[in-house]
Amino acid sequence: MLHIIDIHKTFNPGTINEKAALNGVNFYLDDGDFCTVIGGNGAGKSTMLNAVAGVWPIDEGVILLDNKNITGVPEHKRAAYLGRVFQDPMTGTASTMEIQENLALAARRGKSRTLGWGITRQEKEKYRELLKMLELGLEERLTSKVGLLSGGQRQALTLFMATLQQPRLLLLDEHTAALDPKTAEKVLKVTDKIIAENHLTALMVTHNMKDAIAHGNRLIMMHEGKVILNISGEEKKKLTVADLMHQFEAASGEEFTNDKAILA
C-alpha cells in the first residue's frame, strides 16, 4: 500500500543551519497495516510523515502509494487519497461551524458541489448514527459549534472526519500528544476501532513508547533520519519498553535518552 524507497530531505542546504532530516528512509506497509513510528527528537518521524503527505518535496528517493508513484504529486492532490490528523486538536476542524457542517464538508471532499440544501435529513441521521460509535455524546450535539468542544472531543471528531471517506492511507501525527492521559487513551481507543472496522492502512507517529508498542501490528523506530528497527507480528506483541530500548541501543550504538518517550 505504501512503499518508501531511499528518501532524503535536507533543510537549508549549504547554510550554517543545514539539517539532514531524512538520510535514506526505506520501508513499506501492506494493505491493512497499522504501523506506529517512534524515535527521539530530531529522528525524522514528522519529516517522513510530511514527505508522504506532500507538505514539501523530497531531495531524492521514491514514494509509492498503492503502486502509484506520488513522489511529485502536490499536497492538495494527495488529499484525495490521504486522511490526516494533526497534533493540534484545533487544526483539523472549523471552529465556527457546527459539528454536522464539519462532517458535511468532510463527506463532500473531492466531490462536485451543487446548489441544493446543505445538509439533508438523511445525512443528519447518518451522522448521528456514526457519531454514536465515538461514545462521546456528540450525536446529540450536531448543531453545536465545534469551538465549544473539548480538545479530546475535537480530536476524535477530526479523526472521524479524516476517515469518513475511507482514505487509502491514514496519517496520524502525534494526534494525542496535546491531550491529557485519560483523554489520549480514549482517542486511541477510538483510533483502533475506526482503523479495524474500516480496514484502513495507517501510519501513526507517537512520542510514547508504550503507545507505540500497544497499538498497531507494525512498529518502526527512526534515528538520525533512518529506520533502524522494523518490528511486526509476534515479535511486536511480546515487546516491552525495556526490550525496545535494548534493541535501539544495539541498532544505533547509542543509549536512548528521550525521557518523554520512555516515561509518558
BALOBA-1460 file (C-alpha; in Angstrom, 3 decimals):
// residues 264
<rec num="1" residu="m" x="0.000" y="0.000" z="0.000"/>
<rec num="2" residu="l" x="2.854" y="2.384" z="0.865"/>
<rec num="3" residu="h" x="6.442" y="1.914" z="-0.287"/>
<rec num="4" residu="i" x="9.096" y="4.446" z="0.697"/>
<rec num="5" residu="i" x="12.341" y="3.958" z="-1.202"/>
<rec num="6" residu="d" x="15.578" y="5.639" z="-0.120"/>
<rec num="7" residu="i" x="14.130" y="9.098" z="0.517"/>
<rec num="8" residu="h" x="16.325" y="12.028" z="1.579"/>
<rec num="9" residu="k" x="15.485" y="15.516" z="2.781"/>
<rec num="10" residu="t" x="17.883" y="18.278" z="3.862"/>
<rec num="11" residu="f" x="16.651" y="21.621" z="5.127"/>
<rec num="12" residu="n" x="18.594" y="24.852" z="4.478"/>
<rec num="13" residu="p" x="21.300" y="23.138" z="2.384"/>
<rec num="14" residu="g" x="24.567" y="24.992" z="2.046"/>
<rec num="15" residu="t" x="23.921" y="27.235" z="5.046"/>
<rec num="16" residu="i" x="25.013" y="27.255" z="8.657"/>
<rec num="17" residu="n" x="21.544" y="25.906" z="9.527"/>
<rec num="18" residu="e" x="21.796" y="22.881" z="7.233"/>
<rec num="19" residu="k" x="19.944" y="19.897" z="8.692"/>
<rec num="20" residu="a" x="19.759" y="16.443" z="7.116"/>
<rec num="21" residu="a" x="16.345" y="15.290" z="8.335"/>
<rec num="22" residu="l" x="15.964" y="12.123" z="6.237"/>
<rec num="23" residu="n" x="19.008" y="10.035" z="5.280"/>
<rec num="24" residu="g" x="17.738" y="7.193" z="3.136"/>
<rec num="25" residu="v" x="14.455" y="6.048" z="4.682"/>
<rec num="26" residu="n" x="13.234" y="2.654" z="3.447"/>
<rec num="27" residu="f" x="10.140" y="0.710" z="4.492"/>
<rec num="28" residu="y" x="6.768" y="-0.454" z="3.221"/>
<rec num="29" residu="l" x="3.261" y="-1.056" z="4.529"/>
<rec num="30" residu="d" x="0.956" y="-3.807" z="3.335"/>
<rec num="31" residu="d" x="-2.749" y="-3.208" z="2.867"/>
<rec num="32" residu="g" x="-4.387" y="-3.027" z="6.310"/>
<rec num="33" residu="d" x="-1.160" y="-2.476" z="8.263"/>
<rec num="34" residu="f" x="-1.355" y="-0.159" z="11.279"/>
<rec num="35" residu="c" x="2.217" y="0.958" z="11.853"/>
<rec num="36" residu="t" x="3.455" y="3.068" z="14.758"/>
<rec num="37" residu="v" x="6.577" y="5.233" z="14.398"/>
<rec num="38" residu="i" x="8.770" y="6.027" z="17.402"/>
<rec num="39" residu="g" x="12.084" y="7.821" z="17.854"/>
<rec num="40" residu="g" x="13.834" y="10.590" z="19.742"/>
<rec num="41" residu="n" x="13.668" y="14.298" z="18.985"/>
<rec num="42" residu="g" x="15.057" y="15.039" z="15.533"/>
<rec num="43" residu="a" x="14.851" y="11.387" z="14.432"/>
<rec num="44" residu="g" x="12.868" y="12.350" z="11.322"/>
<rec num="45" residu="k" x="9.437" y="10.989" z="12.267"/>
<rec num="46" residu="s" x="7.305" y="14.026" z="11.407"/>
<rec num="47" residu="t" x="9.534" y="14.913" z="8.443"/>
<rec num="48" residu="m" x="8.888" y="11.464" z="6.984"/>
<rec num="49" residu="l" x="5.140" y="11.825" z="7.545"/>
<rec num="50" residu="n" x="5.155" y="15.266" z="5.913"/>
<rec num="51" residu="a" x="7.083" y="13.840" z="2.962"/>
<rec num="52" residu="v" x="4.372" y="11.206" z="2.462"/>
<rec num="53" residu="a" x="1.683" y="13.902" z="2.749"/>
<rec num="54" residu="g" x="3.477" y="16.097" z="0.200"/>
<rec num="55" residu="v" x="3.994" y="19.063" z="2.531"/>
<rec num="56" residu="w" x="7.411" y="19.556" z="0.951"/>
<rec num="57" residu="p" x="9.297" y="17.861" z="-1.892"/>
<rec num="58" residu="i" x="11.958" y="15.303" z="-1.080"/>
<rec num="59" residu="d" x="15.504" y="15.661" z="-2.432"/>
<rec num="60" residu="e" x="15.923" y="12.048" z="-3.510"/>
<rec num="61" residu="g" x="14.008" y="8.789" z="-3.492"/>
<rec num="62" residu="v" x="10.578" y="7.490" z="-4.449"/>
<rec num="63" residu="i" x="7.217" y="7.305" z="-2.655"/>
<rec num="64" residu="l" x="4.710" y="4.770" z="-3.981"/>
<rec num="65" residu="l" x="1.094" y="4.612" z="-2.808"/>
<rec num="66" residu="d" x="-0.957" y="1.660" z="-3.973"/>
<rec num="67" residu="n" x="1.740" y="1.019" z="-6.623"/>
<rec num="68" residu="k" x="1.436" y="4.564" z="-7.992"/>
<rec num="69" residu="n" x="4.384" y="6.963" z="-7.914"/>
<rec num="70" residu="i" x="3.238" y="10.036" z="-5.946"/>
<rec num="71" residu="t" x="6.719" y="11.498" z="-5.407"/>
<rec num="72" residu="g" x="5.986" y="14.599" z="-7.489"/>
<rec num="73" residu="v" x="2.263" y="14.878" z="-6.759"/>
<rec num="74" residu="p" x="1.436" y="18.140" z="-4.878"/>
<rec num="75" residu="e" x="-0.087" y="18.082" z="-1.409"/>
<rec num="76" residu="h" x="-3.595" y="19.187" z="-2.420"/>
<rec num="77" residu="k" x="-3.880" y="16.346" z="-4.947"/>
<rec num="78" residu="r" x="-2.674" y="13.747" z="-2.450"/>
<rec num="79" residu="a" x="-5.561" y="14.809" z="-0.184"/>
<rec num="80" residu="a" x="-7.893" y="12.799" z="-2.445"/>
<rec num="81" residu="y" x="-6.489" y="9.529" z="-1.088"/>
<rec num="82" residu="l" x="-4.882" y="10.522" z="2.220"/>
<rec num="83" residu="g" x="-6.528" y="11.215" z="5.568"/>
<rec num="84" residu="r" x="-4.576" y="13.138" z="8.194"/>
<rec num="85" residu="v" x="-4.926" y="14.078" z="11.860"/>
<rec num="86" residu="f" x="-2.509" y="16.618" z="13.318"/>
<rec num="87" residu="q" x="-1.081" y="17.078" z="16.803"/>
<rec num="88" residu="d" x="-3.069" y="20.274" z="17.436"/>
<rec num="89" residu="p" x="-6.787" y="19.459" z="18.013"/>
<rec num="90" residu="m" x="-7.670" y="22.879" z="16.562"/>
<rec num="91" residu="t" x="-6.139" y="22.156" z="13.145"/>
<rec num="92" residu="g" x="-8.487" y="19.628" z="11.565"/>
<rec num="93" residu="t" x="-11.873" y="21.308" z="12.093"/>
<rec num="94" residu="a" x="-13.595" y="24.658" z="11.518"/>
<rec num="95" residu="s" x="-14.332" y="26.013" z="14.998"/>
<rec num="96" residu="t" x="-17.092" y="28.459" z="13.988"/>
<rec num="97" residu="m" x="-19.091" y="25.792" z="12.141"/>
<rec num="98" residu="e" x="-21.432" y="23.181" z="13.579"/>
<rec num="99" residu="i" x="-20.448" y="19.542" z="14.066"/>
<rec num="100" residu="q" x="-22.802" y="18.480" z="11.278"/>
<rec num="101" residu="e" x="-21.394" y="21.157" z="8.953"/>
<rec num="102" residu="n" x="-17.842" y="19.943" z="9.550"/>
<rec num="103" residu="l" x="-18.948" y="16.385" z="8.805"/>
<rec num="104" residu="a" x="-20.731" y="17.503" z="5.644"/>
<rec num="105" residu="l" x="-17.553" y="19.211" z="4.403"/>
<rec num="106" residu="a" x="-15.567" y="16.049" z="5.059"/>
<rec num="107" residu="a" x="-18.176" y="13.914" z="3.283"/>
<rec num="108" residu="r" x="-18.066" y="16.158" z="0.205"/>
<rec num="109" residu="r" x="-14.301" y="16.362" z="-0.089"/>
<rec num="110" residu="g" x="-13.262" y="15.807" z="-3.690"/>
<rec num="111" residu="k" x="-16.849" y="15.617" z="-4.924"/>
<rec num="112" residu="s" x="-18.761" y="18.021" z="-7.149"/>
<rec num="113" residu="r" x="-20.939" y="20.573" z="-5.331"/>
<rec num="114" residu="t" x="-24.462" y="21.717" z="-6.198"/>
<rec num="115" residu="l" x="-26.822" y="24.490" z="-5.086"/>
<rec num="116" residu="g" x="-29.059" y="22.063" z="-3.195"/>
<rec num="117" residu="w" x="-29.723" y="22.103" z="0.553"/>
<rec num="118" residu="g" x="-26.514" y="21.987" z="2.574"/>
<rec num="119" residu="i" x="-27.360" y="19.008" z="4.813"/>
<rec num="120" residu="t" x="-30.295" y="16.703" z="4.210"/>
<rec num="121" residu="r" x="-32.347" y="14.985" z="6.895"/>
<rec num="122" residu="q" x="-30.960" y="11.643" z="5.762"/>
<rec num="123" residu="e" x="-27.411" y="12.938" z="6.210"/>
<rec num="124" residu="k" x="-28.177" y="14.170" z="9.716"/>
<rec num="125" residu="e" x="-29.461" y="10.750" z="10.695"/>
<rec num="126" residu="k" x="-26.404" y="9.112" z="9.176"/>
<rec num="127" residu="y" x="-24.061" y="11.427" z="11.100"/>
<rec num="128" residu="r" x="-25.979" y="10.828" z="14.313"/>
<rec num="129" residu="e" x="-25.657" y="7.052" z="13.961"/>
<rec num="130" residu="l" x="-21.977" y="7.223" z="13.035"/>
<rec num="131" residu="l" x="-21.109" y="9.548" z="15.932"/>
<rec num="132" residu="k" x="-22.591" y="7.099" z="18.417"/>
<rec num="133" residu="m" x="-19.586" y="4.841" z="17.929"/>
<rec num="134" residu="l" x="-17.346" y="7.547" z="19.423"/>
<rec num="135" residu="e" x="-19.247" y="7.234" z="22.722"/>
<rec num="136" residu="l" x="-18.688" y="10.931" z="23.467"/>
<rec num="137" residu="g" x="-22.286" y="12.139" z="23.291"/>
<rec num="138" residu="l" x="-21.650" y="14.126" z="20.109"/>
<rec num="139" residu="e" x="-24.622" y="12.523" z="18.352"/>
<rec num="140" residu="e" x="-26.883" y="14.752" z="20.482"/>
<rec num="141" residu="r" x="-24.899" y="17.913" z="19.669"/>
<rec num="142" residu="l" x="-24.958" y="18.044" z="15.875"/>
<rec num="143" residu="t" x="-25.770" y="21.766" z="15.847"/>
<rec num="144" residu="s" x="-23.122" y="22.714" z="18.444"/>
<rec num="145" residu="k" x="-20.207" y="24.824" z="17.273"/>
<rec num="146" residu="v" x="-17.020" y="22.762" z="17.151"/>
<rec num="147" residu="g" x="-15.175" y="25.524" z="19.015"/>
<rec num="148" residu="l" x="-17.220" y="24.628" z="22.121"/>
<rec num="149" residu="l" x="-15.888" y="21.061" z="22.246"/>
<rec num="150" residu="s" x="-13.073" y="19.868" z="24.470"/>
<rec num="151" residu="g" x="-9.703" y="19.038" z="22.942"/>
<rec num="152" residu="g" x="-10.397" y="15.310" z="23.125"/>
<rec num="153" residu="q" x="-13.857" y="15.609" z="21.583"/>
<rec num="154" residu="r" x="-12.483" y="17.786" z="18.813"/>
<rec num="155" residu="q" x="-9.613" y="15.402" z="18.078"/>
<rec num="156" residu="a" x="-11.989" y="12.429" z="17.977"/>
<rec num="157" residu="l" x="-14.205" y="14.369" z="15.555"/>
<rec num="158" residu="t" x="-11.160" y="15.239" z="13.421"/>
<rec num="159" residu="l" x="-10.204" y="11.563" z="13.320"/>
<rec num="160" residu="f" x="-13.740" y="10.667" z="12.292"/>
<rec num="161" residu="m" x="-13.735" y="13.325" z="9.544"/>
<rec num="162" residu="a" x="-10.355" y="12.165" z="8.233"/>
<rec num="163" residu="t" x="-11.659" y="8.604" z="7.812"/>
<rec num="164" residu="l" x="-15.200" y="9.357" z="6.636"/>
<rec num="165" residu="q" x="-14.331" y="8.592" z="3.014"/>
<rec num="166" residu="q" x="-12.032" y="5.680" z="3.924"/>
<rec num="167" residu="p" x="-8.707" y="7.053" z="2.631"/>
<rec num="168" residu="r" x="-6.117" y="4.750" z="1.103"/>
<rec num="169" residu="l" x="-3.723" y="5.819" z="3.854"/>
<rec num="170" residu="l" x="-4.348" y="7.450" z="7.239"/>
<rec num="171" residu="l" x="-1.568" y="9.633" z="8.692"/>
<rec num="172" residu="l" x="-1.624" y="10.332" z="12.433"/>
<rec num="173" residu="d" x="0.975" y="12.883" z="13.513"/>
<rec num="174" residu="e" x="1.241" y="12.598" z="17.332"/>
<rec num="175" residu="h" x="-2.522" y="13.132" z="17.398"/>
<rec num="176" residu="t" x="-2.804" y="12.531" z="21.164"/>
<rec num="177" residu="a" x="0.297" y="14.484" z="22.286"/>
<rec num="178" residu="a" x="-1.675" y="17.610" z="23.249"/>
<rec num="179" residu="l" x="-4.272" y="15.693" z="25.298"/>
<rec num="180" residu="d" x="-4.280" y="14.673" z="28.942"/>
<rec num="181" residu="p" x="-3.533" y="10.950" z="29.540"/>
<rec num="182" residu="k" x="-7.154" y="9.912" z="30.142"/>
<rec num="183" residu="t" x="-8.442" y="11.702" z="27.058"/>
<rec num="184" residu="a" x="-5.495" y="10.441" z="24.987"/>
<rec num="185" residu="e" x="-6.354" y="6.870" z="25.953"/>
<rec num="186" residu="k" x="-9.956" y="7.370" z="24.844"/>
<rec num="187" residu="v" x="-8.915" y="8.871" z="21.490"/>
<rec num="188" residu="l" x="-6.502" y="5.981" z="20.903"/>
<rec num="189" residu="k" x="-9.303" y="3.527" z="21.636"/>
<rec num="190" residu="v" x="-11.447" y="5.274" z="19.016"/>
<rec num="191" residu="t" x="-8.462" y="5.204" z="16.634"/>
<rec num="192" residu="d" x="-8.084" y="1.437" z="16.995"/>
<rec num="193" residu="k" x="-11.807" y="0.921" z="16.452"/>
<rec num="194" residu="i" x="-12.072" y="3.083" z="13.309"/>
<rec num="195" residu="i" x="-8.956" y="1.579" z="11.717"/>
<rec num="196" residu="a" x="-10.054" y="-2.003" z="12.441"/>
<rec num="197" residu="e" x="-13.686" y="-1.605" z="11.369"/>
<rec num="198" residu="n" x="-12.776" y="0.143" z="8.110"/>
<rec num="199" residu="h" x="-9.684" y="-1.982" z="7.396"/>
<rec num="200" residu="l" x="-7.571" y="1.141" z="6.940"/>
<rec num="201" residu="t" x="-3.838" y="1.307" z="6.351"/>
<rec num="202" residu="a" x="-2.399" y="3.722" z="8.921"/>
<rec num="203" residu="l" x="0.893" y="5.305" z="9.939"/>
<rec num="204" residu="m" x="0.939" y="6.753" z="13.463"/>
<rec num="205" residu="v" x="3.833" y="8.871" z="14.744"/>
<rec num="206" residu="t" x="3.984" y="8.904" z="18.539"/>
<rec num="207" residu="h" x="6.357" y="10.129" z="21.238"/>
<rec num="208" residu="n" x="5.145" y="7.435" z="23.648"/>
<rec num="209" residu="m" x="6.900" y="4.050" z="23.660"/>
<rec num="210" residu="k" x="4.045" y="2.325" z="25.480"/>
<rec num="211" residu="d" x="1.528" y="3.531" z="22.879"/>
<rec num="212" residu="a" x="3.852" y="2.531" z="20.039"/>
<rec num="213" residu="i" x="4.004" y="-0.988" z="21.441"/>
<rec num="214" residu="a" x="0.327" y="-1.320" z="22.434"/>
<rec num="215" residu="h" x="-1.216" y="-0.167" z="19.149"/>
<rec num="216" residu="g" x="-0.964" y="-1.474" z="15.625"/>
<rec num="217" residu="n" x="0.590" y="-4.605" z="14.127"/>
<rec num="218" residu="r" x="3.853" y="-2.969" z="12.989"/>
<rec num="219" residu="l" x="6.424" y="-0.715" z="14.673"/>
<rec num="220" residu="i" x="9.328" y="1.174" z="13.169"/>
<rec num="221" residu="m" x="11.931" y="3.171" z="15.083"/>
<rec num="222" residu="m" x="13.795" y="6.064" z="13.490"/>
<rec num="223" residu="h" x="17.172" y="7.541" z="14.413"/>
<rec num="224" residu="e" x="19.107" y="10.274" z="12.636"/>
<rec num="225" residu="g" x="16.817" y="10.199" z="9.630"/>
<rec num="226" residu="k" x="16.838" y="6.435" z="9.101"/>
<rec num="227" residu="v" x="14.702" y="3.437" z="10.033"/>
<rec num="228" residu="i" x="16.819" y="1.364" z="12.408"/>
<rec num="229" residu="l" x="14.148" y="-1.062" z="13.680"/>
<rec num="230" residu="n" x="11.199" y="-2.641" z="11.879"/>
<rec num="231" residu="i" x="9.190" y="-4.988" z="14.111"/>
<rec num="232" residu="s" x="5.945" y="-6.835" z="13.409"/>
<rec num="233" residu="g" x="3.918" y="-9.933" z="14.190"/>
<rec num="234" residu="e" x="4.599" y="-11.988" z="17.297"/>
<rec num="235" residu="e" x="7.822" y="-10.096" z="17.980"/>
<rec num="236" residu="k" x="5.870" y="-6.860" z="18.383"/>
<rec num="237" residu="k" x="3.210" y="-8.475" z="20.578"/>
<rec num="238" residu="k" x="5.892" y="-9.599" z="23.031"/>
<rec num="239" residu="l" x="7.737" y="-6.249" z="23.126"/>
<rec num="240" residu="t" x="8.265" y="-4.281" z="26.320"/>
<rec num="241" residu="v" x="9.704" y="-0.779" z="26.738"/>
<rec num="242" residu="a" x="12.903" y="-2.338" z="28.092"/>
<rec num="243" residu="d" x="13.150" y="-4.635" z="25.048"/>
<rec num="244" residu="l" x="12.653" y="-1.712" z="22.683"/>
<rec num="245" residu="m" x="15.314" y="0.381" z="24.416"/>
<rec num="246" residu="h" x="17.757" y="-2.537" z="24.284"/>
<rec num="247" residu="q" x="17.111" y="-3.079" z="20.556"/>
<rec num="248" residu="f" x="17.537" y="0.642" z="19.902"/>
<rec num="249" residu="e" x="20.902" y="0.681" z="21.660"/>
<rec num="250" residu="a" x="22.057" y="-2.420" z="19.771"/>
<rec num="251" residu="a" x="20.994" y="-0.974" z="16.394"/>
<rec num="252" residu="s" x="22.231" y="2.592" z="16.895"/>
<rec num="253" residu="g" x="25.197" y="2.100" z="19.191"/>
<rec num="254" residu="e" x="23.777" y="4.829" z="21.419"/>
<rec num="255" residu="e" x="21.682" y="4.999" z="24.579"/>
<rec num="256" residu="f" x="18.055" y="6.077" z="24.195"/>
<rec num="257" residu="t" x="17.819" y="9.283" z="26.230"/>
<rec num="258" residu="n" x="14.374" y="10.656" z="25.409"/>
<rec num="259" residu="d" x="12.712" y="10.628" z="28.842"/>
<rec num="260" residu="k" x="9.404" y="11.829" z="27.411"/>
<rec num="261" residu="a" x="9.139" y="8.790" z="25.164"/>
<rec num="262" residu="i" x="10.116" y="6.394" z="27.935"/>
<rec num="263" residu="l" x="8.074" y="7.808" z="30.807"/>
<rec num="264" residu="a" x="4.949" y="9.134" z="29.054"/>
